Amino acid sequence: MRILLATDAWFPQINGVVRTLSRVVEELQAQGHEVEVLHPGRFRTVPCPTYPEIRLAVLPGGGTRRLLEAFRPEAVHIATEGPIGWALRNLCVRRGLPFTTSYHTRFPEYLAARAPIPLALGYAVMRRFHRPSRGVMVATPTLRRELEGRGFRNVADWSRGVDTDLFKPRNDPAVDLPRPVCLYVGRVAVEKNLEAFLKLDLILGSKLVVGDGPQLAELKGRFPKAHFVGAKQGEELARHYASADVFVFPSRTDTYGLVMLEALASGLPVAAFPVPGPLDVVDGHGIGVLDEDLAYAVERALAIPPERCRAHALKFSWKACAEQFLRNLHPFPATAT
């Protein structure tokens, strides 16, 4: 099948959306499918306001139309609600072509954290974007129920995977810090609530932050005792997971939190707030502790055996994730052009 995948989040960005999409593309190609990725690197771009590391495509409509006509896909998936996503959505609607979408990011909450934009307005825009979709793919049952409660239709399950060959317990840690080492991996941005982790009054041990983002300079200045090492990828990232004893996930807005699976595969228990994402990934499996008192969650999580965390992560694979994605697609009818 020829599949056109449109995303406003792509390399060189490093985040869960990019990792998910790129791994799914690899799996689909390995199964013999032809996948074309429509991403910001194919257009002129400008920095995203308040988040210059993210580049936004400028007027991508013409390039989107030309690629659609040249590639002649048999199915279209639109992964993000940015300029590229809107351009392809509108083109498909005008031509009567079926497409699916996915809901990776709580943009209404993210916007409300950065500007005085009411949540109701943000969700109204999101409903409008996804309304023509034949299937809105979401990562967790909690998010599915939440979106359905907010008036979204055609919501479909699409779980996640983890590379358990890369992320695993190791004997070659990237850093040597006083134990226990509490690790955060992800964007250093206001919506990630990283300050809740950095403010914890932990008597012993170290705080290790892996990631980049618009809050990095500010938080490094305010929390000099924490160890900020920037963004990491591949083997280097895996070795940083192996340097820690517990993974701390302070976000209250993530739709999933792929980093939790990577941590679990590395043998790290998870400490987090009892909110969507952690509730779906961690709760009820004995692999972490969820509590509104994050320091308490960290302390209790340290007692969880690494083997239990690793065993749970082994249940997830990118192959299964890609196959579920494929089942959710809506191929064009034979008469579509």
Phi and psi restraints in degrees (value plus and minus 20) as a CYANA .aco file:
   2 ARG   PHI    -111.4   -71.4
   2 ARG   PSI      97.6   137.6
   3 ILE   PHI    -138.0   -98.0
   3 ILE   PSI     106.7   146.7
   4 LEU   PHI    -119.0   -79.0
   4 LEU   PSI     100.3   140.3
   5 LEU   PHI    -132.3   -92.3
   5 LEU   PSI      99.6   139.6
   6 ALA   PHI    -126.9   -86.9
   6 ALA   PSI     109.7   149.7
   7 THR   PHI    -169.3  -129.3
   7 THR   PSI     116.6   156.6
   8 ASP   PHI    -107.0   -67.0
   8 ASP   PSI     -26.2    13.8
   9 ALA   PHI    -133.2   -93.2
   9 ALA   PSI      95.3   135.3
  10 TRP   PHI    -176.8  -136.8
  10 TRP   PSI     152.8   192.8
  11 PHE   PHI     -75.4   -35.4
  11 PHE   PSI     123.0   163.0
  12 PRO   PHI    -107.4   -67.4
  12 PRO   PSI      -8.4    31.6
  13 GLN   PHI     -80.3   -40.3
  13 GLN   PSI     126.1   166.1
  14 ILE   PHI    -142.2  -102.2
  14 ILE   PSI      85.1   125.1
  15 ASN   PHI    -180.8  -140.8
  15 ASN   PSI     155.8   195.8
  16 GLY   PHI     -84.1   -44.1
  16 GLY   PSI     -53.5   -13.5
  17 VAL   PHI     -85.3   -45.3
  17 VAL   PSI     -67.1   -27.1
  18 VAL   PHI     -84.3   -44.3
  18 VAL   PSI     -62.9   -22.9
  19 ARG   PHI     -83.9   -43.9
  19 ARG   PSI     -61.1   -21.1
  20 THR   PHI     -83.3   -43.3
  20 THR   PSI     -70.9   -30.9
  21 LEU   PHI     -85.2   -45.2
  21 LEU   PSI     -62.8   -22.8
  22 SER   PHI     -85.8   -45.8
  22 SER   PSI     -59.1   -19.1
  23 ARG   PHI     -89.1   -49.1
  23 ARG   PSI     -57.7   -17.7
  24 VAL   PHI     -84.9   -44.9
  24 VAL   PSI     -61.2   -21.2
  25 VAL   PHI     -79.2   -39.2
  25 VAL   PSI     -65.2   -25.2
  26 GLU   PHI     -79.2   -39.2
  26 GLU   PSI     -64.5   -24.5
  27 GLU   PHI     -85.9   -45.9
  27 GLU   PSI     -62.2   -22.2
  28 LEU   PHI     -84.6   -44.6
  28 LEU   PSI     -61.5   -21.5
  29 GLN   PHI     -85.0   -45.0
  29 GLN   PSI     -57.3   -17.3
  30 ALA   PHI     -84.3   -44.3
  30 ALA   PSI     -45.8    -5.8
  31 GLN   PHI    -107.6   -67.6
  31 GLN   PSI     -18.2    21.8
  32 GLY   PHI      78.6   118.6
  32 GLY   PSI     -16.3    23.7
  33 HIS   PHI    -103.2   -63.2
  33 HIS   PSI     129.1   169.1
  34 GLU   PHI    -120.0   -80.0
  34 GLU   PSI      98.0   138.0
  35 VAL   PHI    -138.9   -98.9
  35 VAL   PSI     105.6   145.6
  36 GLU   PHI    -128.5   -88.5
  36 GLU   PSI     107.4   147.4
  37 VAL   PHI    -124.5   -84.5
  37 VAL   PSI     101.2   141.2
  38 LEU   PHI    -116.3   -76.3
  38 LEU   PSI      89.5   129.5
  39 HIS   PHI    -156.9  -116.9
  39 HIS   PSI     149.5   189.5
  40 PRO   PHI     -80.0   -40.0
  40 PRO   PSI     -46.5    -6.5
  41 GLY   PHI     -83.4   -43.4
  41 GLY   PSI     -31.5     8.5
  42 ARG   PHI    -114.5   -74.5
  42 ARG   PSI     -16.1    23.9
  43 PHE   PHI    -155.6  -115.6
  43 PHE   PSI     146.9   186.9
  44 ARG   PHI     -90.6   -50.6
  44 ARG   PSI     119.4   159.4
  45 THR   PHI    -149.9  -109.9
  45 THR   PSI     141.7   181.7
  46 VAL   PHI    -151.6  -111.6
  46 VAL   PSI     136.1   176.1
  47 PRO   PHI     -86.3   -46.3
  47 PRO   PSI     122.8   162.8
  48 CYS   PHI     -89.8   -49.8
  48 CYS   PSI     111.8   151.8
  49 PRO   PHI     -76.2   -36.2
  49 PRO   PSI     115.2   155.2
  50 THR   PHI      50.2    90.2
  50 THR   PSI     -24.8    15.2
  51 TYR   PHI    -167.3  -127.3
  51 TYR   PSI      51.4    91.4
  52 PRO   PHI     -84.2   -44.2
  52 PRO   PSI     -37.8     2.2
  53 GLU   PHI     -85.7   -45.7
  53 GLU   PSI     -43.4    -3.4
  54 ILE   PHI    -113.1   -73.1
  54 ILE   PSI     107.6   147.6
  55 ARG   PHI    -122.1   -82.1
  55 ARG   PSI     113.6   153.6
  56 LEU   PHI    -129.5   -89.5
  56 LEU   PSI     115.1   155.1
  57 ALA   PHI     -86.7   -46.7
  57 ALA   PSI     120.2   160.2
  58 VAL   PHI    -120.5   -80.5
  58 VAL   PSI     101.3   141.3
  59 LEU   PHI      25.3    65.3
  59 LEU   PSI      43.5    83.5
  60 PRO   PHI    -102.0   -62.0
  60 PRO   PSI     -15.0    25.0
  61 GLY   PHI     -80.0   -40.0
  61 GLY   PSI     -67.6   -27.6
  62 GLY   PHI     -84.9   -44.9
  62 GLY   PSI     -64.7   -24.7
  63 GLY   PHI     -85.2   -45.2
  63 GLY   PSI     -55.5   -15.5
  64 THR   PHI     -84.2   -44.2
  64 THR   PSI     -64.6   -24.6
  65 ARG   PHI     -82.3   -42.3
  65 ARG   PSI     -64.7   -24.7
  66 ARG   PHI     -83.2   -43.2
  66 ARG   PSI     -60.7   -20.7
  67 LEU   PHI     -87.5   -47.5
  67 LEU   PSI     -61.1   -21.1
  68 LEU   PHI     -79.0   -39.0
  68 LEU   PSI     -63.4   -23.4
  69 GLU   PHI     -92.6   -52.6
  69 GLU   PSI     -54.0   -14.0
  70 ALA   PHI     -96.5   -56.5
  70 ALA   PSI     -59.7   -19.7
  71 PHE   PHI    -100.2   -60.2
  71 PHE   PSI     -50.6   -10.6
  72 ARG   PHI      30.7    70.7
  72 ARG   PSI      44.8    84.8
  73 PRO   PHI     -89.0   -49.0
  73 PRO   PSI     141.6   181.6
  74 GLU   PHI    -121.7   -81.7
  74 GLU   PSI     -32.4     7.6
  75 ALA   PHI    -175.4  -135.4
  75 ALA   PSI     128.1   168.1
  76 VAL   PHI    -145.6  -105.6
  76 VAL   PSI     113.5   153.5
  77 HIS   PHI    -147.0  -107.0
  77 HIS   PSI     111.6   151.6
  78 ILE   PHI    -132.4   -92.4
  78 ILE   PSI      94.0   134.0
  79 ALA   PHI    -109.8   -69.8
  79 ALA   PSI     -43.3    -3.3
  80 THR   PHI    -157.1  -117.1
  80 THR   PSI     140.9   180.9
  81 GLU   PHI    -122.1   -82.1
  81 GLU   PSI      10.8    50.8
  82 GLY   PHI    -110.5   -70.5
  82 GLY   PSI    -186.5  -146.5
  83 PRO   PHI     -76.8   -36.8
  83 PRO   PSI     -61.4   -21.4
  84 ILE   PHI     -87.8   -47.8
  84 ILE   PSI     -63.3   -23.3
  85 GLY   PHI     -79.8   -39.8
  85 GLY   PSI     -64.8   -24.8
  86 TRP   PHI     -85.3   -45.3
  86 TRP   PSI     -60.3   -20.3
  87 ALA   PHI     -81.5   -41.5
  87 ALA   PSI     -66.8   -26.8
  88 LEU   PHI     -91.8   -51.8
  88 LEU   PSI     -57.6   -17.6
  89 ARG   PHI     -76.8   -36.8
  89 ARG   PSI     -70.2   -30.2
  90 ASN   PHI     -85.0   -45.0
  90 ASN   PSI     -57.0   -17.0
  91 LEU   PHI     -84.8   -44.8
  91 LEU   PSI     -63.8   -23.8
  92 CYS   PHI     -85.2   -45.2
  92 CYS   PSI     -59.7   -19.7
  93 VAL   PHI     -82.6   -42.6
  93 VAL   PSI     -65.2   -25.2
  94 ARG   PHI     -82.8   -42.8
  94 ARG   PSI     -55.1   -15.1
  95 ARG   PHI    -114.7   -74.7
  95 ARG   PSI     -20.0    20.0
  96 GLY   PHI      49.8    89.8
  96 GLY   PSI      10.0    50.0
  97 LEU   PHI    -114.3   -74.3
  97 LEU   PSI     113.0   153.0
  98 PRO   PHI     -92.2   -52.2
  98 PRO   PSI     130.0   170.0
  99 PHE   PHI    -175.1  -135.1
  99 PHE   PSI     140.2   180.2
 100 THR   PHI    -134.5   -94.5
 100 THR   PSI     142.3   182.3
 101 THR   PHI    -153.4  -113.4
 101 THR   PSI     151.9   191.9
 102 SER   PHI    -157.0  -117.0
 102 SER   PSI     133.6   173.6
 103 TYR   PHI    -135.2   -95.2
 103 TYR   PSI      74.2   114.2
 104 HIS   PHI    -113.4   -73.4
 104 HIS   PSI     -50.1   -10.1
 105 THR   PHI    -151.5  -111.5
 105 THR   PSI     116.5   156.5
 106 ARG   PHI    -101.6   -61.6
 106 ARG   PSI      53.3    93.3
 107 PHE   PHI     -79.3   -39.3
 107 PHE   PSI     -59.0   -19.0
 108 PRO   PHI     -77.8   -37.8
 108 PRO   PSI     -62.3   -22.3
 109 GLU   PHI     -89.2   -49.2
 109 GLU   PSI     -59.5   -19.5
 110 TYR   PHI     -83.2   -43.2
 110 TYR   PSI     -63.7   -23.7
 111 LEU   PHI     -85.0   -45.0
 111 LEU   PSI     -60.3   -20.3
 112 ALA   PHI     -84.8   -44.8
 112 ALA   PSI     -49.7    -9.7
 113 ALA   PHI     -93.9   -53.9
 113 ALA   PSI     -40.4    -0.4
 114 ARG   PHI    -129.0   -89.0
 114 ARG   PSI     -40.5    -0.5
 115 ALA   PHI    -172.0  -132.0
 115 ALA   PSI     138.4   178.4
 116 PRO   PHI     -96.6   -56.6
 116 PRO   PSI      45.0    85.0
 117 ILE   PHI    -130.0   -90.0
 117 ILE   PSI      98.0   138.0
 118 PRO   PHI     -80.1   -40.1
 118 PRO   PSI     123.8   163.8
 119 LEU   PHI     -78.4   -38.4
 119 LEU   PSI     -59.0   -19.0
 120 ALA   PHI     -79.6   -39.6
 120 ALA   PSI     -59.4   -19.4
 121 LEU   PHI     -87.9   -47.9
 121 LEU   PSI     -63.5   -23.5
 122 GLY   PHI     -79.6   -39.6
 122 GLY   PSI     -63.2   -23.2
 123 TYR   PHI     -92.4   -52.4
 123 TYR   PSI     -48.4    -8.4
 124 ALA   PHI     -84.0   -44.0
 124 ALA   PSI     -60.9   -20.9
 125 VAL   PHI     -86.6   -46.6
 125 VAL   PSI     -61.9   -21.9
 126 MET   PHI     -84.3   -44.3
 126 MET   PSI     -60.0   -20.0
 127 ARG   PHI     -82.8   -42.8
 127 ARG   PSI     -60.7   -20.7
 128 ARG   PHI     -83.5   -43.5
 128 ARG   PSI     -62.2   -22.2
 129 PHE   PHI     -81.7   -41.7
 129 PHE   PSI     -67.0   -27.0
 130 HIS   PHI    -106.6   -66.6
 130 HIS   PSI     -30.6     9.4
 131 ARG   PHI     -76.8   -36.8
 131 ARG   PSI     -61.8   -21.8
 132 PRO   PHI     -97.6   -57.6
 132 PRO   PSI     -25.8    14.2
 133 SER   PHI     -86.3   -46.3
 133 SER   PSI     119.6   159.6
 134 ARG   PHI     -98.2   -58.2
 134 ARG   PSI     -33.7     6.3
 135 GLY   PHI    -187.0  -147.0
 135 GLY   PSI     100.5   140.5
 136 VAL   PHI    -117.3   -77.3
 136 VAL   PSI      84.2   124.2
 137 MET   PHI    -101.2   -61.2
 137 MET   PSI     110.4   150.4
 138 VAL   PHI    -151.1  -111.1
 138 VAL   PSI     135.8   175.8
 139 ALA   PHI    -106.2   -66.2
 139 ALA   PSI     -41.3    -1.3
 140 THR   PHI    -158.1  -118.1
 140 THR   PSI     134.0   174.0
 141 PRO   PHI     -81.2   -41.2
 141 PRO   PSI     -55.4   -15.4
 142 THR   PHI     -82.6   -42.6
 142 THR   PSI     -64.2   -24.2
 143 LEU   PHI     -87.4   -47.4
 143 LEU   PSI     -56.8   -16.8
 144 ARG   PHI     -79.8   -39.8
 144 ARG   PSI     -69.1   -29.1
 145 ARG   PHI     -82.1   -42.1
 145 ARG   PSI     -59.7   -19.7
 146 GLU   PHI     -84.3   -44.3
 146 GLU   PSI     -66.7   -26.7
 147 LEU   PHI     -87.3   -47.3
 147 LEU   PSI     -59.9   -19.9
 148 GLU   PHI     -81.8   -41.8
 148 GLU   PSI     -56.2   -16.2
 149 GLY   PHI     -87.9   -47.9
 149 GLY   PSI     -41.5    -1.5
 150 ARG   PHI    -116.7   -76.7
 150 ARG   PSI     -10.1    29.9
 151 GLY   PHI      74.6   114.6
 151 GLY   PSI      -8.4    31.6
 152 PHE   PHI     -99.4   -59.4
 152 PHE   PSI     125.1   165.1
 153 ARG   PHI    -137.5   -97.5
 153 ARG   PSI     143.1   183.1
 154 ASN   PHI      38.1    78.1
 154 ASN   PSI      19.2    59.2
 155 VAL   PHI     -99.0   -59.0
 155 VAL   PSI     113.8   153.8
 156 ALA   PHI    -148.2  -108.2
 156 ALA   PSI     127.6   167.6
 157 ASP   PHI     -98.6   -58.6
 157 ASP   PSI     117.2   157.2
 158 TRP   PHI    -169.6  -129.6
 158 TRP   PSI      76.2   116.2
 159 SER   PHI     -95.9   -55.9
 159 SER   PSI    -190.0  -150.0
 160 ARG   PHI    -145.8  -105.8
 160 ARG   PSI     150.0   190.0
 161 GLY   PHI    -148.6  -108.6
 161 GLY   PSI     158.6   198.6
 162 VAL   PHI    -172.3  -132.3
 162 VAL   PSI     124.2   164.2
 163 ASP   PHI    -104.4   -64.4
 163 ASP   PSI      76.3   116.3
 164 THR   PHI     -99.4   -59.4
 164 THR   PSI     -26.8    13.2
 165 ASP   PHI    -101.1   -61.1
 165 ASP   PSI     -54.7   -14.7
 166 LEU   PHI    -102.2   -62.2
 166 LEU   PSI     -70.6   -30.6
 167 PHE   PHI    -113.0   -73.0
 167 PHE   PSI      88.7   128.7
 168 LYS   PHI    -179.4  -139.4
 168 LYS   PSI     141.6   181.6
 169 PRO   PHI     -78.9   -38.9
 169 PRO   PSI     116.2   156.2
 170 ARG   PHI    -154.7  -114.7
 170 ARG   PSI     142.7   182.7
 171 ASN   PHI    -128.6   -88.6
 171 ASN   PSI      -5.0    35.0
 172 ASP   PHI    -146.1  -106.1
 172 ASP   PSI      46.4    86.4
 173 PRO   PHI     -79.9   -39.9
 173 PRO   PSI     129.5   169.5
 174 ALA   PHI     -98.7   -58.7
 174 ALA   PSI     -47.7    -7.7
 175 VAL   PHI    -156.2  -116.2
 175 VAL   PSI     134.1   174.1
 176 ASP   PHI    -139.3   -99.3
 176 ASP   PSI      79.1   119.1
 177 LEU   PHI    -140.7  -100.7
 177 LEU   PSI     138.6   178.6
 178 PRO   PHI     -76.3   -36.3
 178 PRO   PSI     113.9   153.9
 179 ARG   PHI    -106.4   -66.4
 179 ARG   PSI     133.9   173.9
 180 PRO   PHI     -97.1   -57.1
 180 PRO   PSI     127.8   167.8
 181 VAL   PHI    -117.5   -77.5
 181 VAL   PSI     101.2   141.2
 182 CYS   PHI    -120.0   -80.0
 182 CYS   PSI     102.0   142.0
 183 LEU   PHI    -131.1   -91.1
 183 LEU   PSI     119.0   159.0
 184 TYR   PHI    -142.7  -102.7
 184 TYR   PSI     114.8   154.8
 185 VAL   PHI    -148.3  -108.3
 185 VAL   PSI     107.5   147.5
 186 GLY   PHI     134.2   174.2
 186 GLY   PSI    -195.3  -155.3
 187 ARG   PHI     -86.0   -46.0
 187 ARG   PSI     123.9   163.9
 188 VAL   PHI    -118.0   -78.0
 188 VAL   PSI      63.4   103.4
 189 ALA   PHI    -164.9  -124.9
 189 ALA   PSI     137.7   177.7
 190 VAL   PHI     -79.2   -39.2
 190 VAL   PSI     -55.5   -15.5
 191 GLU   PHI     -89.8   -49.8
 191 GLU   PSI     -33.7     6.3
 192 LYS   PHI    -105.5   -65.5
 192 LYS   PSI     -27.0    13.0
 193 ASN   PHI      38.7    78.7
 193 ASN   PSI      12.4    52.4
 194 LEU   PHI     -82.1   -42.1
 194 LEU   PSI     -48.4    -8.4
 195 GLU   PHI     -79.1   -39.1
 195 GLU   PSI     -52.0   -12.0
 196 ALA   PHI     -82.1   -42.1
 196 ALA   PSI     -53.8   -13.8
 197 PHE   PHI     -94.9   -54.9
 197 PHE   PSI     -67.0   -27.0
 198 LEU   PHI     -87.3   -47.3
 198 LEU   PSI     -44.8    -4.8
 199 LYS   PHI    -101.7   -61.7
 199 LYS   PSI     -29.7    10.3
 200 LEU   PHI     -79.4   -39.4
 200 LEU   PSI     115.5   155.5
 201 ASP   PHI    -112.7   -72.7
 201 ASP   PSI      63.6   103.6
 202 LEU   PHI    -116.9   -76.9
 202 LEU   PSI     100.5   140.5
 203 ILE   PHI     -86.3   -46.3
 203 ILE   PSI     -61.8   -21.8
 204 LEU   PHI    -137.9   -97.9
 204 LEU   PSI     139.8   179.8
 205 GLY   PHI      72.9   112.9
 205 GLY   PSI    -186.8  -146.8
 206 SER   PHI    -156.1  -116.1
 206 SER   PSI     136.7   176.7
 207 LYS   PHI    -132.7   -92.7
 207 LYS   PSI     104.9   144.9
 208 LEU   PHI    -139.2   -99.2
 208 LEU   PSI     106.2   146.2
 209 VAL   PHI    -137.6   -97.6
 209 VAL   PSI     100.2   140.2
 210 VAL   PHI    -133.4   -93.4
 210 VAL   PSI      95.1   135.1
 211 GLY   PHI     132.8   172.8
 211 GLY   PSI     148.4   188.4
 212 ASP   PHI    -152.3  -112.3
 212 ASP   PSI     144.5   184.5
 213 GLY   PHI     139.8   179.8
 213 GLY   PSI     157.9   197.9
 214 PRO   PHI     -87.4   -47.4
 214 PRO   PSI     -38.1     1.9
 215 GLN   PHI    -114.8   -74.8
 215 GLN   PSI     -18.0    22.0
 216 LEU   PHI     -79.3   -39.3
 216 LEU   PSI     -72.3   -32.3
 217 ALA   PHI     -82.0   -42.0
 217 ALA   PSI     -62.4   -22.4
 218 GLU   PHI     -81.9   -41.9
 218 GLU   PSI     -68.7   -28.7
 219 LEU   PHI     -90.7   -50.7
 219 LEU   PSI     -53.5   -13.5
 220 LYS   PHI     -81.8   -41.8
 220 LYS   PSI     -58.3   -18.3
 221 GLY   PHI     -91.0   -51.0
 221 GLY   PSI     -56.1   -16.1
 222 ARG   PHI    -102.5   -62.5
 222 ARG   PSI     -45.7    -5.7
 223 PHE   PHI    -147.9  -107.9
 223 PHE   PSI      51.4    91.4
 224 PRO   PHI     -86.6   -46.6
 224 PRO   PSI     -38.3     1.7
 225 LYS   PHI    -100.0   -60.0
 225 LYS   PSI     -37.5     2.5
 226 ALA   PHI     -98.9   -58.9
 226 ALA   PSI     134.1   174.1
 227 HIS   PHI    -124.5   -84.5
 227 HIS   PSI      89.7   129.7
 228 PHE   PHI    -122.0   -82.0
 228 PHE   PSI     102.2   142.2
 229 VAL   PHI    -137.4   -97.4
 229 VAL   PSI     -15.7    24.3
 230 GLY   PHI      59.9    99.9
 230 GLY   PSI    -195.2  -155.2
 231 ALA   PHI     -97.9   -57.9
 231 ALA   PSI     123.7   163.7
 232 LYS   PHI    -152.4  -112.4
 232 LYS   PSI     135.7   175.7
 233 GLN   PHI    -157.5  -117.5
 233 GLN   PSI     142.8   182.8
 234 GLY   PHI      35.0    75.0
 234 GLY   PSI    -155.2  -115.2
 235 GLU   PHI     -79.0   -39.0
 235 GLU   PSI     -58.5   -18.5
 236 GLU   PHI     -84.1   -44.1
 236 GLU   PSI     -61.2   -21.2
 237 LEU   PHI     -83.7   -43.7
 237 LEU   PSI     -64.7   -24.7
 238 ALA   PHI     -79.7   -39.7
 238 ALA   PSI     -57.8   -17.8
 239 ARG   PHI     -90.1   -50.1
 239 ARG   PSI     -48.1    -8.1
 240 HIS   PHI     -92.2   -52.2
 240 HIS   PSI     -58.5   -18.5
 241 TYR   PHI     -78.3   -38.3
 241 TYR   PSI     -62.1   -22.1
 242 ALA   PHI     -89.0   -49.0
 242 ALA   PSI     -31.6     8.4
 243 SER   PHI    -102.4   -62.4
 243 SER   PSI     -29.0    11.0
 244 ALA   PHI    -128.3   -88.3
 244 ALA   PSI     151.4   191.4
 245 ASP   PHI    -135.2   -95.2
 245 ASP   PSI     -44.3    -4.3
 246 VAL   PHI    -171.2  -131.2
 246 VAL   PSI     125.5   165.5
 247 PHE   PHI    -124.3   -84.3
 247 PHE   PSI     107.0   147.0
 248 VAL   PHI    -128.0   -88.0
 248 VAL   PSI     103.7   143.7
 249 PHE   PHI    -140.1  -100.1
 249 PHE   PSI      72.7   112.7
 250 PRO   PHI    -105.6   -65.6
 250 PRO   PSI     -25.5    14.5
 251 SER   PHI     -84.0   -44.0
 251 SER   PSI     122.6   162.6
 252 ARG   PHI    -131.5   -91.5
 252 ARG   PSI     -17.0    23.0
 253 THR   PHI    -144.4  -104.4
 253 THR   PSI     -26.5    13.5
 254 ASP   PHI     -86.9   -46.9
 254 ASP   PSI     126.0   166.0
 255 THR   PHI    -101.9   -61.9
 255 THR   PSI     -40.2    -0.2
 256 TYR   PHI    -167.4  -127.4
 256 TYR   PSI     -92.0   -52.0
 257 GLY   PHI      80.5   120.5
 257 GLY   PSI      48.7    88.7
 258 LEU   PHI     -77.1   -37.1
 258 LEU   PSI     -50.7   -10.7
 259 VAL   PHI     -80.7   -40.7
 259 VAL   PSI     -46.2    -6.2
 260 MET   PHI     -85.6   -45.6
 260 MET   PSI     -60.7   -20.7
 261 LEU   PHI     -84.3   -44.3
 261 LEU   PSI     -60.7   -20.7
 262 GLU   PHI     -83.0   -43.0
 262 GLU   PSI     -60.6   -20.6
 263 ALA   PHI     -84.7   -44.7
 263 ALA   PSI     -65.8   -25.8
 264 LEU   PHI     -81.5   -41.5
 264 LEU   PSI     -61.4   -21.4
 265 ALA   PHI     -81.6   -41.6
 265 ALA   PSI     -48.3    -8.3
 266 SER   PHI    -104.2   -64.2
 266 SER   PSI     -18.8    21.2
 267 GLY   PHI      68.3   108.3
 267 GLY   PSI      -4.1    35.9
 268 LEU   PHI    -119.9   -79.9
 268 LEU   PSI     106.6   146.6
 269 PRO   PHI     -90.6   -50.6
 269 PRO   PSI     139.4   179.4
 270 VAL   PHI    -131.4   -91.4
 270 VAL   PSI     115.4   155.4
 271 ALA   PHI    -135.2   -95.2
 271 ALA   PSI     106.1   146.1
 272 ALA   PHI    -176.7  -136.7
 272 ALA   PSI     152.1   192.1
 273 PHE   PHI     -99.9   -59.9
 273 PHE   PSI     133.8   173.8
 274 PRO   PHI    -101.2   -61.2
 274 PRO   PSI      53.9    93.9
 275 VAL   PHI    -150.8  -110.8
 275 VAL   PSI     145.4   185.4
 276 PRO   PHI     -71.9   -31.9
 276 PRO   PSI     123.8   163.8
 277 GLY   PHI      84.0   124.0
 277 GLY   PSI    -101.9   -61.9
 278 PRO   PHI     -78.4   -38.4
 278 PRO   PSI     -57.8   -17.8
 279 LEU   PHI     -82.0   -42.0
 279 LEU   PSI     -54.7   -14.7
 280 ASP   PHI    -101.4   -61.4
 280 ASP   PSI     -59.5   -19.5
 281 VAL   PHI    -102.9   -62.9
 281 VAL   PSI     -59.0   -19.0
 282 VAL   PHI    -127.8   -87.8
 282 VAL   PSI     -63.8   -23.8
 283 ASP   PHI     -79.1   -39.1
 283 ASP   PSI     114.0   154.0
 284 GLY   PHI      63.9   103.9
 284 GLY   PSI     -17.2    22.8
 285 HIS   PHI    -131.0   -91.0
 285 HIS   PSI     -22.0    18.0
 286 GLY   PHI      48.2    88.2
 286 GLY   PSI       6.5    46.5
 287 ILE   PHI    -135.6   -95.6
 287 ILE   PSI     -13.6    26.4
 288 GLY   PHI    -195.7  -155.7
 288 GLY   PSI     157.9   197.9
 289 VAL   PHI    -149.6  -109.6
 289 VAL   PSI     108.3   148.3
 290 LEU   PHI    -131.8   -91.8
 290 LEU   PSI     105.6   145.6
 291 ASP   PHI    -178.8  -138.8
 291 ASP   PSI     128.5   168.5
 292 GLU   PHI     -87.2   -47.2
 292 GLU   PSI     -41.5    -1.5
 293 ASP   PHI    -111.8   -71.8
 293 ASP   PSI      76.5   116.5
 294 LEU   PHI     -86.2   -46.2
 294 LEU   PSI     -52.9   -12.9
 295 ALA   PHI     -84.6   -44.6
 295 ALA   PSI     -59.5   -19.5
 296 TYR   PHI     -84.0   -44.0
 296 TYR   PSI     -61.8   -21.8
 297 ALA   PHI     -81.7   -41.7
 297 ALA   PSI     -60.9   -20.9
 298 VAL   PHI     -82.0   -42.0
 298 VAL   PSI     -68.4   -28.4
 299 GLU   PHI     -80.3   -40.3
 299 GLU   PSI     -64.8   -24.8
 300 ARG   PHI     -91.4   -51.4
 300 ARG   PSI     -56.4   -16.4
 301 ALA   PHI     -85.5   -45.5
 301 ALA   PSI     -49.9    -9.9
 302 LEU   PHI     -80.4   -40.4
 302 LEU   PSI     -40.3    -0.3
 303 ALA   PHI    -107.0   -67.0
 303 ALA   PSI     -23.8    16.2
 304 ILE   PHI    -100.7   -60.7
 304 ILE   PSI     112.7   152.7
 305 PRO   PHI     -85.0   -45.0
 305 PRO   PSI     113.9   153.9
 306 PRO   PHI     -78.2   -38.2
 306 PRO   PSI     -54.1   -14.1
 307 GLU   PHI     -81.0   -41.0
 307 GLU   PSI     -55.9   -15.9
 308 ARG   PHI     -86.6   -46.6
 308 ARG   PSI     -59.7   -19.7
 309 CYS   PHI     -84.9   -44.9
 309 CYS   PSI     -66.3   -26.3
 310 ARG   PHI     -81.1   -41.1
 310 ARG   PSI     -63.0   -23.0
 311 ALA   PHI     -82.1   -42.1
 311 ALA   PSI     -57.8   -17.8
 312 HIS   PHI     -87.4   -47.4
 312 HIS   PSI     -62.2   -22.2
 313 ALA   PHI     -83.7   -43.7
 313 ALA   PSI     -49.5    -9.5
 314 LEU   PHI     -85.2   -45.2
 314 LEU   PSI     -31.7     8.3
 315 LYS   PHI     -98.3   -58.3
 315 LYS   PSI     -30.3     9.7
 316 PHE   PHI    -129.2   -89.2
 316 PHE   PSI     120.0   160.0
 317 SER   PHI    -164.5  -124.5
 317 SER   PSI     131.0   171.0
 318 TRP   PHI     -91.6   -51.6
 318 TRP   PSI     -47.1    -7.1
 319 LYS   PHI     -82.7   -42.7
 319 LYS   PSI     -66.7   -26.7
 320 ALA   PHI     -84.6   -44.6
 320 ALA   PSI     -57.6   -17.6
 321 CYS   PHI     -81.5   -41.5
 321 CYS   PSI     -65.9   -25.9
 322 ALA   PHI     -85.8   -45.8
 322 ALA   PSI     -58.6   -18.6
 323 GLU   PHI     -86.2   -46.2
 323 GLU   PSI     -57.9   -17.9
 324 GLN   PHI     -86.9   -46.9
 324 GLN   PSI     -60.9   -20.9
 325 PHE   PHI     -77.3   -37.3
 325 PHE   PSI     -65.2   -25.2
 326 LEU   PHI     -82.8   -42.8
 326 LEU   PSI     -60.5   -20.5
 327 ARG   PHI     -85.9   -45.9
 327 ARG   PSI     -48.0    -8.0
 328 ASN   PHI     -99.9   -59.9
 328 ASN   PSI     -37.6     2.4
 329 LEU   PHI     -84.5   -44.5
 329 LEU   PSI     135.8   175.8
 330 HIS   PHI    -141.2  -101.2
 330 HIS   PSI      75.5   115.5
 331 PRO   PHI     -80.8   -40.8
 331 PRO   PSI     133.2   173.2
 332 PHE   PHI     -85.4   -45.4
 332 PHE   PSI     128.5   168.5
 333 PRO   PHI     -85.9   -45.9
 333 PRO   PSI     138.1   178.1
 334 ALA   PHI     -79.1   -39.1
 334 ALA   PSI     -45.2    -5.2
 335 THR   PHI    -108.6   -68.6
 335 THR   PSI     -26.3    13.7
 336 ALA   PHI     -91.9   -51.9
 336 ALA   PSI     126.7   166.7
